[in-house]
Amino acid sequence: MSWGGFKKSINRAGTQLMQKTGQLERSDDSRFKEEEHKYRELEKHASALLKCSRDYLDSIRLLSASEARIGDTIEGFYHDNSEPAIIATSYKRALEELDARTAKELDAPYRATVLDPIGKLCSYFPEVNKLIDKRGRKLLDYDATRSRYKKQSDRPSDDPSKLPRMESEHNEAKLVFDALNEQLMTELPQLVDMRIPYLDPSLEMMIRVQIKFAQEGYEQLGGVQRYFPEQVRTDYAEGQLDAQVESILQEMRGLSICGMNN
C-alpha cells in the first residue's frame, strides 16, 4: 500500500469511529443496504449450489468406482464355472460398464451444463464485492468532506481560500460516490433478477443427470437378473428373499465361531 493509500485508510477509520460515537453525521444508506442484502443472499446460495454440485459429481464418481471394486471383489470368491461364478462375473462386468459410462456420458455434459454456468455466475462475485467495498470507502470520504465543509461554512476561516477548497473536495467526493452508487443500485437488482432464468437450465439438467444415472444403474444391474435361476427371480418378485437371507443369518448366529461367548 502506498503512503497516500495508508493515509486514506487511517482517515476512513477515524471517520467510522466518529460516526459510531455520533460525532459525525452518517448518510442514510438504507436503500442500498436492502439491495445489498438481496445480492448477499444470491451470493450465499449460488456459492453453496456450486459446492454441492461439485460434491454430487464427486459422489457419483466415487459411487460408480466403489461399485466396480465391489464387483471385482465378489468375483474373487469364485474359482470355477459354477452358476454363482457366472452370476458374479456378469455382475462385475455390469458394474465396470456402468462405471465407464458414468465417466464418459455424465461427466462432460454435467460440467458443461451445470458446473460451468454456475461457476461462471460465482466468478462475478469477487468483482462485485470489490465494487461494493469501493463504494463503502467513497461513502466514508463523502461523509467526511461533507462534515468538514459544513463546519467550515458555519464557522468561516480567516483564510478565504479554505471554504472554496473544501467545497471542491466535497463536490468531487460526492460525484465519485454518486457514480458508484448509481451503478450498483442499477446493476445489483438486475443481477439478482436474472438468477432464475440463468440457473433454470442448469437445474433442469442436474435433475436429468440424476435420473439418467439412476435409470442406467437400474437397467445395467437389471440385466444381471437373467443369470439367476428362475426360482430366485420369482422369490425376489414375491418378496421371499428377505426371509431366506434372515434365515441364513440366523443359522450363522447359531455357529459357535460367530457367537458372543468367550
C-alpha positions as CSV (number, residue, x, y, z in Angstrom):
1,M,0.0,0.0,0.0
2,S,1.3,3.5,-0.9
3,W,1.7,6.2,1.6
4,G,-1.3,8.0,0.2
5,G,-3.4,4.9,0.4
6,F,-2.2,4.4,4.0
7,K,-3.3,7.9,5.0
8,K,-6.7,7.4,3.4
9,S,-7.2,4.2,5.4
10,I,-6.3,6.0,8.6
11,N,-8.7,8.8,7.8
12,R,-11.5,6.5,6.9
13,A,-11.0,4.5,10.1
14,G,-11.2,7.8,12.0
15,T,-14.4,8.7,10.1
16,Q,-16.0,5.4,11.0
17,L,-15.1,5.8,14.7
18,M,-16.6,9.3,14.8
19,Q,-19.8,8.1,13.1
20,K,-20.1,5.2,15.7
21,T,-19.7,7.7,18.5
22,G,-22.2,10.2,17.0
23,Q,-19.6,12.9,16.3
24,L,-20.1,12.8,12.6
25,E,-23.3,12.5,10.5
26,R,-23.8,9.3,8.6
27,S,-25.6,9.2,5.3
28,D,-28.9,7.3,5.2
29,D,-27.8,4.1,3.3
30,S,-30.9,2.0,3.9
31,R,-32.0,1.7,0.2
32,F,-28.6,0.3,-0.8
33,K,-28.4,-2.0,2.2
34,E,-31.7,-3.5,1.1
35,E,-30.3,-4.2,-2.4
36,E,-27.0,-5.5,-1.0
37,H,-28.9,-7.9,1.3
38,K,-30.7,-9.4,-1.7
39,Y,-27.4,-9.7,-3.5
40,R,-25.7,-11.4,-0.5
41,E,-28.5,-14.0,-0.4
42,L,-27.8,-14.7,-4.1
43,E,-24.1,-14.9,-3.4
44,K,-24.6,-17.3,-0.5
45,H,-27.0,-19.7,-2.2
46,A,-25.1,-19.7,-5.6
47,S,-21.8,-20.4,-3.9
48,A,-23.4,-23.2,-1.9
49,L,-25.0,-24.6,-5.0
50,L,-21.7,-24.7,-6.8
51,K,-20.1,-26.6,-3.9
52,C,-23.0,-29.1,-3.7
53,S,-22.9,-29.6,-7.4
54,R,-19.2,-30.4,-7.3
55,D,-19.8,-32.7,-4.4
56,Y,-22.5,-34.5,-6.3
57,L,-20.3,-35.2,-9.3
58,D,-17.5,-36.4,-7.0
59,S,-20.0,-38.7,-5.2
60,I,-21.2,-40.2,-8.5
61,R,-17.6,-40.9,-9.5
62,L,-16.9,-42.4,-6.1
63,L,-20.1,-44.5,-6.1
64,S,-19.6,-46.0,-9.5
65,A,-15.9,-46.7,-8.8
66,S,-16.8,-48.3,-5.5
67,E,-19.4,-50.5,-7.2
68,A,-16.9,-51.6,-9.7
69,R,-14.5,-52.6,-7.0
70,I,-17.3,-54.5,-5.2
71,G,-18.0,-56.4,-8.3
72,D,-14.3,-57.3,-8.7
73,T,-14.1,-58.4,-5.1
74,I,-17.2,-60.6,-5.3
75,E,-15.9,-62.3,-8.4
76,G,-12.8,-63.2,-6.4
77,F,-14.9,-65.5,-4.2
78,Y,-15.4,-67.9,-7.0
79,H,-12.8,-70.0,-8.9
80,D,-14.9,-72.3,-11.0
81,N,-17.5,-72.3,-13.7
82,S,-20.5,-72.8,-11.4
83,E,-23.7,-70.9,-11.8
84,P,-22.9,-68.5,-8.9
85,A,-19.5,-67.8,-10.5
86,I,-21.2,-66.9,-13.8
87,I,-23.5,-64.5,-11.9
88,A,-20.6,-62.9,-10.1
89,T,-18.7,-62.4,-13.4
90,S,-21.8,-60.8,-15.1
91,Y,-22.3,-58.6,-12.0
92,K,-18.7,-57.4,-12.2
93,R,-19.0,-56.7,-15.9
94,A,-22.2,-54.7,-15.4
95,L,-20.6,-52.6,-12.8
96,E,-17.5,-51.9,-14.8
97,E,-19.6,-50.9,-17.8
98,L,-21.7,-48.6,-15.6
99,D,-18.5,-47.0,-14.2
100,A,-17.1,-46.4,-17.7
101,R,-20.4,-45.0,-18.9
102,T,-20.6,-42.7,-15.9
103,A,-17.2,-41.1,-16.7
104,K,-17.9,-41.0,-20.5
105,E,-21.6,-39.9,-20.7
106,L,-22.2,-38.0,-17.5
107,D,-19.0,-36.2,-16.5
108,A,-18.5,-33.9,-19.5
109,P,-22.2,-32.9,-20.0
110,Y,-22.6,-32.3,-16.3
111,R,-19.6,-30.0,-16.3
112,A,-20.8,-28.1,-19.4
113,T,-24.4,-27.6,-18.4
114,V,-24.2,-27.4,-14.6
115,L,-20.8,-26.7,-13.1
116,D,-19.5,-24.3,-15.7
117,P,-22.6,-22.0,-15.8
118,I,-22.9,-21.9,-12.0
119,G,-19.2,-21.3,-11.7
120,K,-19.4,-18.5,-14.3
121,L,-22.0,-16.8,-12.2
122,C,-20.0,-17.2,-9.0
123,S,-16.9,-15.8,-10.7
124,Y,-18.5,-12.4,-10.9
125,F,-19.0,-12.1,-7.1
126,P,-15.4,-11.1,-6.3
127,E,-15.6,-8.2,-8.7
128,V,-19.0,-7.1,-7.4
129,N,-17.7,-7.3,-3.9
130,K,-14.7,-5.1,-4.8
131,L,-17.1,-2.5,-6.2
132,I,-19.3,-2.6,-3.1
133,D,-16.2,-2.2,-0.9
134,K,-15.0,0.7,-3.0
135,R,-18.5,2.3,-2.7
136,G,-18.3,2.0,1.0
137,R,-14.9,3.7,1.1
138,K,-16.1,6.5,-1.1
139,L,-19.2,7.0,1.1
140,L,-16.9,7.5,4.0
141,D,-14.9,10.1,2.0
142,Y,-18.2,11.8,1.0
143,D,-19.4,11.9,4.6
144,A,-16.1,13.2,5.9
145,T,-15.8,16.0,3.3
146,R,-19.5,17.0,3.8
147,S,-18.9,17.3,7.6
148,R,-15.8,19.4,7.1
149,Y,-17.4,21.6,4.5
150,K,-20.5,22.2,6.8
151,K,-18.3,23.0,9.8
152,Q,-16.3,25.5,7.7
153,S,-19.5,27.1,6.4
154,D,-20.8,27.5,9.9
155,R,-17.5,28.9,11.2
156,P,-15.7,30.7,8.4
157,S,-11.9,30.8,8.5
158,D,-9.6,33.8,8.2
159,D,-8.3,32.1,5.0
160,P,-10.8,32.9,2.2
161,S,-9.5,30.1,0.1
162,K,-10.3,27.4,2.6
163,L,-14.1,27.2,2.1
164,P,-13.9,27.0,-1.7
165,R,-11.3,24.3,-1.4
166,M,-13.4,22.3,1.0
167,E,-16.4,22.8,-1.3
168,S,-14.5,21.5,-4.2
169,E,-13.3,18.4,-2.2
170,H,-16.9,17.8,-1.1
171,N,-18.3,18.1,-4.7
172,E,-15.6,15.8,-6.1
173,A,-16.2,13.2,-3.3
174,K,-20.0,13.4,-4.0
175,L,-19.5,13.0,-7.7
176,V,-17.4,9.9,-7.3
177,F,-19.7,8.3,-4.8
178,D,-22.9,9.1,-6.8
179,A,-21.4,7.4,-9.9
180,L,-20.6,4.2,-8.0
181,N,-23.9,4.3,-6.1
182,E,-25.9,4.7,-9.2
183,Q,-24.1,1.9,-11.0
184,L,-24.6,-0.6,-8.1
185,M,-28.2,0.5,-7.5
186,T,-28.9,-0.3,-11.1
187,E,-26.9,-3.4,-11.6
188,L,-27.4,-5.3,-8.3
189,P,-31.1,-5.7,-8.8
190,Q,-30.5,-6.8,-12.4
191,L,-28.0,-9.4,-11.2
192,V,-30.4,-10.7,-8.6
193,D,-33.4,-10.8,-11.0
194,M,-31.5,-12.8,-13.6
195,R,-30.8,-15.7,-11.3
196,I,-33.9,-17.7,-12.2
197,P,-33.7,-17.5,-16.0
198,Y,-30.0,-18.1,-15.8
199,L,-30.0,-21.0,-13.4
200,D,-33.1,-22.8,-14.6
201,P,-31.4,-24.7,-17.5
202,S,-28.6,-25.9,-15.2
203,L,-31.1,-27.0,-12.5
204,E,-33.1,-28.9,-15.1
205,M,-30.0,-30.6,-16.5
206,M,-28.9,-31.5,-12.9
207,I,-32.2,-33.4,-12.5
208,R,-31.9,-35.1,-15.9
209,V,-28.4,-36.3,-15.0
210,Q,-29.7,-37.7,-11.7
211,I,-32.5,-39.5,-13.5
212,K,-30.1,-40.8,-16.1
213,F,-27.6,-42.1,-13.6
214,A,-30.4,-43.9,-11.6
215,Q,-32.0,-45.4,-14.7
216,E,-28.8,-46.6,-16.2
217,G,-27.8,-48.2,-12.9
218,Y,-31.2,-49.9,-12.7
219,E,-31.1,-51.1,-16.3
220,Q,-27.5,-52.3,-16.1
221,L,-27.9,-54.3,-12.9
222,G,-31.3,-55.5,-14.0
223,G,-29.6,-57.2,-16.9
224,V,-27.8,-59.4,-14.4
225,Q,-31.0,-61.0,-13.2
226,R,-31.3,-63.2,-16.3
227,Y,-28.4,-65.2,-15.0
228,F,-30.2,-66.0,-11.8
229,P,-32.3,-69.2,-11.6
230,E,-36.0,-68.8,-12.3
231,Q,-36.9,-69.6,-8.8
232,V,-34.6,-66.9,-7.4
233,R,-36.2,-64.4,-9.7
234,T,-39.7,-65.5,-8.6
235,D,-38.7,-65.3,-4.9
236,Y,-37.4,-61.8,-5.4
237,A,-40.5,-60.7,-7.2
238,E,-42.7,-62.1,-4.4
239,G,-40.5,-60.6,-1.6
240,Q,-39.3,-64.0,-0.4
241,L,-35.6,-63.4,-0.5
242,D,-35.5,-61.2,2.6
243,A,-36.9,-64.1,4.7
244,Q,-34.4,-66.5,3.2
245,V,-31.5,-64.2,4.0
246,E,-32.7,-63.7,7.5
247,S,-33.0,-67.5,7.9
248,I,-29.4,-68.0,6.8
249,L,-28.2,-65.2,9.1
250,Q,-30.0,-66.9,12.0
251,E,-28.2,-70.1,11.2
252,M,-24.9,-68.3,11.2
253,R,-25.6,-66.8,14.6
254,G,-26.0,-70.3,15.9
255,L,-22.5,-71.2,15.0
256,S,-20.0,-71.1,17.9
257,I,-17.5,-69.3,15.7
258,C,-20.0,-66.4,15.3
259,G,-21.1,-66.5,18.9
260,M,-20.5,-63.8,21.5
261,N,-19.4,-66.2,24.3
262,N,-15.7,-66.3,25.3
